[in-house]
Amino acid sequence: MNRTRLNTKVLIKVIGVLLIILAIMMLSNVLIEKTIATLSTSKKQLPIYCVDTDEKKVAISFDAAWADVIYRHKQR
């Protein structure tokens, strides 16, 4: 009888410790995800590719940098 009570107390303590570990893991996971989301936000300004407008206008741009990269790789 005394041994059964001892095993029950040990089992309750083990379950308590496991629940605390689980809670810590869940909390750390939330904090890590928030940190990753904060670090991954880009402050770099990106160009505007499309704008809805009723005015009839045309804009032309040229990206000449890609040719330079291809040219440099061919000469090696």
C-alpha positions in Angstrom: 0.0 0.0 0.0 2.8 2.4 0.9 4.7 1.5 -2.2 1.7 2.2 -4.4 1.3 5.7 -2.9 5.0 6.3 -3.5 4.7 5.2 -7.1 1.7 7.5 -7.6 3.6 10.5 -6.1 6.6 9.8 -8.4 4.3 9.5 -11.4 2.6 12.8 -10.6 6.0 14.5 -10.3 7.2 13.0 -13.6 4.0 14.2 -15.3 4.4 17.6 -13.8 8.0 17.9 -15.0 7.0 16.8 -18.5 4.2 19.3 -18.6 6.6 22.1 -17.6 9.1 21.0 -20.3 6.3 20.9 -22.8 5.1 24.4 -21.8 8.7 25.8 -22.1 9.1 24.2 -25.5 5.8 25.7 -26.8 6.7 29.1 -25.4 10.2 29.0 -27.0 8.7 28.0 -30.3 6.4 31.0 -30.3 9.2 33.3 -29.4 11.5 31.9 -32.1 8.8 32.2 -34.8 8.2 35.9 -33.8 12.0 36.5 -34.0 12.2 34.9 -37.4 9.3 36.9 -38.7 10.9 40.1 -37.4 14.2 39.3 -38.9 12.8 38.3 -42.2 10.9 41.5 -42.9 12.6 43.4 -45.6 13.2 47.1 -45.3 14.4 47.2 -48.9 12.3 49.3 -51.2 11.2 47.4 -54.2 10.3 48.9 -57.6 6.7 49.4 -58.6 5.8 47.1 -61.5 2.1 47.8 -62.0 -0.3 50.6 -61.1 -4.0 50.8 -61.8 -4.8 54.1 -63.6 -7.4 55.4 -66.1 -4.8 57.5 -67.8 -3.2 56.1 -71.0 0.5 56.1 -70.3 3.4 53.9 -71.2 6.6 53.4 -69.2 9.6 51.5 -70.6 12.5 50.4 -68.5 15.5 48.3 -69.4 17.4 45.9 -67.2 20.8 45.8 -68.8 22.6 44.2 -65.8 21.6 40.6 -66.8 23.6 40.8 -70.0 26.7 41.8 -68.1 26.5 38.7 -65.9 26.0 36.4 -68.8 28.9 38.0 -70.7 31.3 37.7 -67.7 30.5 34.0 -67.3 31.1 33.2 -71.0 34.6 34.7 -70.9 35.9 32.5 -68.1 
